[in-house]
């Protein structure tokens, strides 16, 4: 079974959680694209839902599949967001942003009553950090922002190479919000929640790919089938 087949299996399990009348957050990336396509099939069969896309790419996919769309200006809360992830740890903390949509993805996830993460088993890790951490930044004052990020890393006992993400044309990758992304290769992040707080305090950082406390359920597809993991109870 191919990796794409596994992603579609995870997406199909998540679609089973969608009920008539729901307001949905529609994630970005290859696995989330499967969810949008399968959701579109159910919509064509009569399911009544409305979605908020987390990127222009997802908007185009949803329109192609016939999924009705809205915005967070028109609805106050979403019932459910389904999105992929680049890494998932046992506490269901995530690294996201490999596709460059982390800012909109986090806004939508935070506006949702529940978030389901769908992925293949390769995204499951003991400790976050193997996947480069995306940090969305304002181009202005980038040198100062990078120095502040390095200081935050040092305070959190992590370090690694930071690179400006490049687009296919060799220029800086520009997000839907008009920002750049710095990818930090940290290897391991021993305390992702603490690092998230440190990055949040840097003025030039618009958002980062650490999704802390947002995902409630992970649906993981592997060669042996589907595994569903629920967020552990809050630790004292």
C-alpha positions, -999 to 999 in steps of 0.1 A, spaced: 0 0 0 14 34 -10 19 64 13 -9 82 -5 -32 52 1 -25 54 38 -32 92 39 -65 86 22 -74 59 47 -68 83 76 -89 110 58 -117 85 52 -118 77 90 -120 114 98 -148 120 73 -169 95 94 -169 121 122 -186 148 101 -223 153 108 -250 172 89 -250 209 96 -214 211 108 -191 241 103 -157 227 94 -121 239 93 -104 225 62 -67 219 66 -39 222 41 -15 196 27 -16 163 9 -35 144 36 -60 172 42 -66 173 4 -78 137 6 -102 148 33 -116 176 12 -121 153 -18 -139 127 3 -160 154 20 -170 166 -14 -183 132 -23 -205 132 7 -217 168 -1 -226 156 -36 -246 128 -19 -266 154 2 -245 162 33 -251 198 44 -219 214 58 -199 246 53 -161 249 55 -134 275 62 -103 268 42 -68 273 58 -51 283 25 -58 294 -10 -48 260 -22 -75 244 0 -100 270 -11 -94 259 -47 -97 222 -38 -130 228 -19 -145 248 -47 -135 221 -72 -151 194 -50 -183 214 -44 -178 220 -7 -196 253 4 -173 278 20 -175 306 45 -152 327 66 -145 333 103 -160 368 98 -193 351 90 -193 323 117 -181 326 152 -170 290 160 -163 259 141 -175 224 152 -145 205 138 -112 211 120 -95 183 102 -59 188 92 -26 170 87 7 174 105 44 171 99 50 155 133 28 143 162 40 133 196 23 112 223 7 142 239 -7 152 205 15 183 203 23 190 167 47 205 142 29 219 113 37 243 85 56 222 60 31 235 34 34 271 45 -1 276 58 7 275 96 -8 309 105 -42 303 89 -41 267 101 -36 278 137 -63 305 135 -88 280 123 -78 253 147 -81 277 177 -116 287 165 -128 251 165 -144 230 192 -124 200 182 -94 193 160 -86 159 144 -52 154 130 -49 129 101 -16 114 90 3 83 81 23 65 109 56 80 98 45 113 113 43 98 148 75 107 169 85 103 205 98 139 207 91 168 183 120 183 163 131 159 136 110 178 111 123 214 107 103 238 127 86 265 105 86 300 119 66 326 100 83 360 101 79 396 89 106 403 63 113 437 78 141 435 105 148 399 97 183 400 111 171 412 145 143 386 144 167 358 137 189 369 166 159 369 189 149 334 177 185 322 184 183 336 219 150 319 225 165 286 213 194 290 237 170 297 266 152 264 257 184 243 253 179 238 216 200 249 186 202 242 149 206 257 115 180 282 103 173 288 67 149 311 48 125 288 29 128 291 -8 101 289 -35 106 269 -67 119 300 -85 147 304 -59 133 335 -42 120 335 -7 88 316 -2 59 339 5 29 328 26 -7 336 19 -3 363 45 27 379 27 53 367 52 85 346 50 93 313 67 124 304 86 129 266 89 149 256 120 165 222 121 166 215 158 167 177 160 148 175 193 126 199 212 126 187 249 99 212 260 78 223 230 52 242 251 80 263 267 96 270 233 62 280 219 58 307 246 93 320 240 87 323 202 54 340 208 71 369 226 93 379 196 79 409 178 90 398 143 76 363 146 41 362 132 35 325 141 53 292 145 46 256 137 43 243 173 6 235 178 2 231 215 -30 219 231 -51 221 199 -54 186 186 -78 163 205 -76 132 183 -50 118 159 -60 93 132 -29 74 120 -28 50 91 -2 23 88 3 -10 71 -15 -27 99 -46 -4 97 -59 26 114 -49 37 149 -69 64 167 -51 82 196 -69 106 219 -52 134 238 -40 123 272 -56 137 303 -41 170 315 -11 164 337 -9 179 372 
